[in-house]
């Protein structure tokens, strides 16, 4: 499990919540870590708009990597994947109250200066590592 210090070090090096989660699971699922980081990069900070939490987005991609269907008409595979998505989201909300970044952190990163405020008041470095860890714990349990 990534520590708060490792996650915050990653933040200082421009590694987003989404990347932290997906890179950890890329290793476990046999995918290339660097490619996983590229795939997850646009999802940080709720897609940099405070929308779906990056830690949740990274987890959704990991679920897709393991349970995603790829054949037309695979209704059984689709249903199984949707069940995993639903279970993850329910558990994340139960633990954290929401899957929406701006609600979790209290800052809307689409607004100028909000990311800097979240860094200055410490919310980014206090709340976001817990969300990454929460996502990883849920994935560990369900995958």
C-alpha positions, 0 to 999 in steps of 0.5 A: 500500500502506498503511504501518504508520504509516497503519494504526496511525493508523487503529487510534488512530481506531478503524479495525480491520484488517478495515476497513483491508483492505476499504476499500482494496479497495472503492476498487479494486472500485468500491464505496463506501468508507464502506459498506465500512467499516461492513460490515467493522466487526464483524470487527476483533479476530477479531470481538472474540473472537480468532477469524478475524483481521480482516485475513483477514475483510476480505480474504474480503469483498473476494473476495466482492465480486469473485468471489462468486456471487449466482444460485441454482445457480451452481456454477461461480461458487461453485467459482471463489470457493471457490478464491480463498478457499482460495488466500488462506488458504493464502498467509496461513497460509504467511506468518503461521502462522495465520488466528486472531487470538489465535494471531497476536497472542497475546491473546484479545480476548474476555477483559477487559483483553486488548486493553489489554495488546496495546496496552501491550506493543506487539503490536497496533501491531507485529503487526497492521499486518503482517497488514493489509499481508500481506492486501493484498499477497496480494489484490494478487497474486490479484485 
